[in-house]
């Protein structure tokens, strides 16, 4: 049987394909813009016939109806990185959060610590050799497909084919559901003036020829917008957004100075709009890899002048970084923050950065805090932190004492919170006396 006959034999509707899911199974769902929403909807429709099905994934897009209260006992979600569609369920105890580095997730599948029965993915149509492409989203899904017993693929003719380690042969797919629909998009909002100022301060730390870890959101977009005067920048990252397009088209992002994968933007997935999907389609400038490779700190460190830019919810006066929870309530996940912070720290000329606005809740709350909220998770330890950047400046903490750290962080906090922060630092014996008069 040739692959075309095999492909035709495996084609069916989503409801038929999802009959392969049985009670007690554990499923992996491809994340981000690759979320196979047609298969997810069919899975939810099968709920009356299922019990104790565990659904594992990182940040997916669209609805996660399987986390709704009426599906308790049928489905339970295990989040390895939380998106807004599952946060309420985790906070309410209907779903679980597993703190883990993105670089280590695939090992759970391979070692049998988290064995998978079913994998749901979204792929491109096959090429002339019978290979489909994971397109926008390799993440952990390529490894998951290799480890799982059953692979169910939504073959969407609007999924772009991409270069790198993105291919799966039709013979390795169990069931195929053909669709034609726009991919789920992530459209960034314009960054604020405060985010622009943070971006300018971050950009000041980025040398020509640097390799960047990029992200999504106001601050990453602001950073990218401040790089037009740089030369020969490169990318090694877990993800890219629309912000890279203009820099590539203008010749700022060339990758020509990269010490690893010269000329290639190495990444694991994209989160963006249709414009980005069109840009990466058959574009050899992009090389997609599994996240266990892109986020491996030892691989990251092989990029000279590696600049890692990551965000935080809070930073305390000793330099501890909370990035995954609001107090005891999980918010997102470890993600790739520490993978890249440690990789950049070991890179020749590397620059590890934590960037955040100095305040939250419309300026009423300081993000530079005396101590983290009770129960807050420390994603990046104070020994790992190098640069902390706000709109008010840059603090360098690595190798600094608690006194020096407190002084540096107070200096980049919002001025209206500086006096209170210094008062705490004096009482905690970080500082011996007040160092500055504040307005």
N, C-alpha and C positions, 0 to 999 in steps of 0.2 A: 504494500500500500504506500503510495507516495504521500507527501505532506498535504497536498491539496485535498486528496480523498480523506485523509485523517482529519483535516480541518472541517470539512463538510459534515463528517460523521459526528463531530463533537458540538456542532452548533445547535442551540436550542433557546427557548425563552428563559428569562431570568427565573421565573417561578420553578421551572423544571430543574434548572441548574442548582438552585438552592435546596432542592430536596436531598442533596448530598450532605447537608448539615444535619447532625443528629444530637440529641440530648447529651450533655456532658462534653461536647466538643470544645476545643479552643480555637478561635479564629484570629487571624491577622488581617487588618484592613490597611491598604495603602493610604498614605496620608496626603495632606496638602491639596494642591490642584489636581493630583492624581486620584483623589477619592472616588471610588467607583460607585457613585450614588445610586445608579440603577440596581446594582446588586445589593446595596445596603437596604434600599426600599423593599426589595423582594425578601431579604432576610427578616425584616421586621414583620412583614405580612405572614411569615411562617411561624411567628411566635406561639400561636395556640398549640402547635404540635411539638414544641421544644421546651426543655427545662435545663437549667444550669449550664447554659452556653456562655463561655467566657469570651469576650471580645477585646482584643488587644490592639492598640495602635498609639501613634503619636498624635500630633495635632491634625485632625481632619477638618474638612470644610463641609458646609451644608448642615442638615439636621442630623442629630444623633438620637433619633427617637427611641432607640433601644435602652436609653438611660431614663426614660420617663417612668413615673411611679407604677403605672399599670403593667409594666413589663418586668417588675421584680419577680424573681423566681424563674423567669424565662431566660433573661439575659443579665449578665453582670459585666460591666466594663472595667478593664484594667488599663489605666492611663500611664504611659511612659513619658509623655509630655502633654500637658492639658491645654486644650483650646477652649474658647468661650462656650462651645456647644456642649461641654461635659462638666464645666466647673460646678454648676449648681448641684448636679447629681453627686459629685465627689464630696462637696461640702455637706450634703444631706446624708451621706453614708450609704447611698445606693450604688456607688461606684468606688473604685480603689485608685490610689495614686502610688506608683512605684518610683522612688527617687533613683535615678541611674544616669550615668554619662551616656550620651548618644553613641559614643564610640564602643560601648560595651554591650549594647542591646543584642547585636547579632550573635554574640557568643552564647547568650542564653538559649537561642534556638539550636545552635550547633552542639553545645555540650549537653543538651537535654534538660537543662534547668527549667526551661519554659517550652516544652514540646508543642508543636502546632499540628492540628489536624487539617485545617482548611485555611487557604489564603485567598483573599479577594483582591484583585488588582484590576487596573485599567490600562490598556495598552493600545498601541497603534495597530493597523492592519499589518499582516505579514509581508515581508519583502519576497523577492523571487526565490529565495532560499528557504523560506518558511520561518523566518525569525520575526517576531513582533518586538517592539521597543517599549520600554517603560516610560519613555518620553520625558515628561516634566519631572518625574519623581522616582528616583532609584531608592533613596533612603535606605531602609532595612528590607525592602520588599523583594529584592533579587535573592538575598540570602534566605528570606522566609520561604520563597517559592521553591528554593532548592531543598529546604528541610521539611516542608509540609507533605503530608500524604496526598492531599487533593488541592489543585490549583484551579480556581474559577476566574476566568478573565472576561472582563467587558472589553470587547474590541471596538473601539470608537474611531471612526474614520477621521475625526477631528483632533485626535491626539498626535502631536508632532513626533516624528522620528528624530532621535537625538544620538549624538556620538558618545563613545566611551563604553563602559561596561553596562549596557542597558538592554541587551538582547536576551530573549527567551525563545527557544524553538517551540513550535506548535506541538511537537511530540511530548513536551514536558507540561502541557496544559491539559487538564482533565475535562473541563467543560468551557464552552465559548458562548458568549451572549453578544451578538452584534448590535451596535447602536450608532447613532449619528446625532450628536448633541454638543453644544458648546461646553468647554471645560469650565469648572468652577473657578472663579477669578478672585484675586485679592487686589483691591484697588486702594492704593495709598492715599491718605488725605494730605493736603498741603501742610508742611511743617510750620511750626509757630516761630515767632521771633526769638523766643528763648531757646528753642531747639536749634535755630540757625546759629546762635551765639555759641552753644555747646559744640556744634559742628565746626565752627571756625577754630575753636580751641583744639579740637581733636585734629583737624587738618594741619595745624601748626606742628604737630608731632610726626607727621607722615613725610618721610623723605622721598625724593625722586627714586624710582626703581624699586619701591616697596611692593611687597605682596600683601594683599588685603583679605581679611575675613570681613565680609559684608553681611548685612542683615536686613530686616524689614522694620519699618516704623519711622516716626518723625526724625529721630536723631540719626539713624543710618542714612536716611534720605538727605538730611541736611549735610552730613559729612560728605556724601558723594557730590553734592552740589558745590562744595567748596574746593574741589580738586581739579578744576579746569586748568590751573597754572602748573600742575604737576606733570612729570614726564615718565613714560614707560612704567606705569604701574601694572601690577598683575593681580590675579585672583586665585586664592586657595581658600575655600570656604565650604560650609555645609549648605548654604543657600544663597541665591541671588534674587533681587527684585528688579522692577523696571528701571531703577536708577542706574544700572550698569550700561543701558543701551546708549545713552548720549555720550558717556565717557568712552565707550568703544568706538562709536562712530566718529568722534572728534579726535581719536588717536591718543587719548590719555591712557587708556587701558590697552596695552599692547602685549604685556607679558614677556617682552624681549629681554628683560633683566632678571627673570626668574631663574633661580638655581635648581628648581625642580619642575619638570614639565614646562619647559620654556615655550612661550607663545600660546599656552593653553590656559583657559579659565577652568580650573578644576573645582567641581561642586558636586553635591549629591541631589539637590532638588531646587526648583524655583518656586517662588510664591509671587504671582504677579497677574498681569492682565493679558488679554488676547494679543496685544502688541508684543509682549515678551514671548509668548508661545510661538508667534510667527518668527521672531528674531532667532530663537534657538533651533528652529526646524532645520535639520540637516546642516547645521552650522558647525564646521569643524573647529572653530575657535573654542567651543565648549567641550569639555571632557567630563562626563558624568561618571561618578564612582559610588560604590557603596559607602555608607556613612562610617563604617568601621575603618575605612581607608582615609577619607577626607578629614575625619576628626581624630585620628590617631596622633597623639601629641608628638610621637617620635617622627612621624611623617611631616607634621606641621613644622617641626623644628628644622627640617631640612631646607625650608625656604628661608634664604637670607633676607634680612630686613622685613621679617614677618610682623605685620601690624594687626593685632586682634582688638576689635572694638565690641564690647559687650555692655549690656545695660544692668541696672539694679533697681530694686524697689527701695532699699535702704542701705546705707553704709554707716556703721557706727564709728565712734571716735578712735577705735583701735584699728580700723580698716576692715573689719568683717563685712562681707557682702551678702545680703539677703536678696535673692533674685527669683525664688520659686514659690513664696508663700506670703500671705498677709496674716502675720501672727501664726496661729495654728492652722489656718485655712489654706490648703494648697491652691496655687494660682496658675502656675505654668509647669516648670520642670527645670532640671539641671541643664538640659539642652547641651549645647557644645561649649558653654562658657569656660569651664575649667580646662576642657580639652585644648582650647585655643589659647587661653591665658598661659597655661604651662608650656605649650608648644612655642608660643611667641617668646616666652621668657628664655627658652633654650636656643632660640634662633640667633644667628650671628647678626647683631644690630637690630634685634627684635624689639617691638614696642607693645607690651600688653596694657590695654586701656579698659577701665570701667568708666562709662560715660552716662551721666544722668542729669536731669534738671535739678536744681537745688531744692525745689519745693514740689508739693503735690496738692491736690484738692484746691485748685485756684489760688495757690500761694499761701494757704492757711496752715500747711504742715511742712516741716522741714524733712528732707530726705537724708540729710546728714544728721544723725541722731546720737544722743548720748549712749544709749544701748539699744539693741534690736528689740522689737516687740517680743513679749513672752511667747515662746513656741516658734518664733521665726526660724526658718532653716538657713543655715550658712552654706551657700553654694561655693563661694570662693573664700578660702581662709585668709586671714590677715597676713600670713607668711607668703601667700601667692600674689598678693596685690602689688602692683607697681605704680601705675598712673591712675589717679581718679580725677575726672574732668567734669566740671559743671560750667554753667554760663559765666560764673564768676572767676574762673581760672583753672589752673592745673596744680594738683598736689602729687608729689612723688613720695611714695611711702616705703619702697623696698629697702630693707636694711636700716630703717629708721626706728628709733625708740618710741615708746608710747607717748612720751612728751612731744617728740618731734612730729609724730603722726597727728596728735590732737591739734597742735599749732597749725599744721598744713591743712587739715580738713576744715577747721574753723574758718580759715582764711578764704576758702572757696564755698562756704555755706552762704545762704542768703543773709545779708546784713541784719535783717530784723531778728534773726535767730542766733546771731553770733554771741551776744552777751550771755544768753542762757546756756549756750553750749560751753562757753568758757567757765561759767559758774560751776557747771557740773564737773568739768575737767579739773578744776581746783579742788572740789570736794572729793573727787576720786583719786586725788594725788597724782594725776597725770601732769598737771601744771602746779607750780609752787605759788604763783600769784597771777593776777590778771596782767596780760601782756599788752593789751590794746584798749583804748577807749573807743566805744562804738556809739554811733549816732542813734 
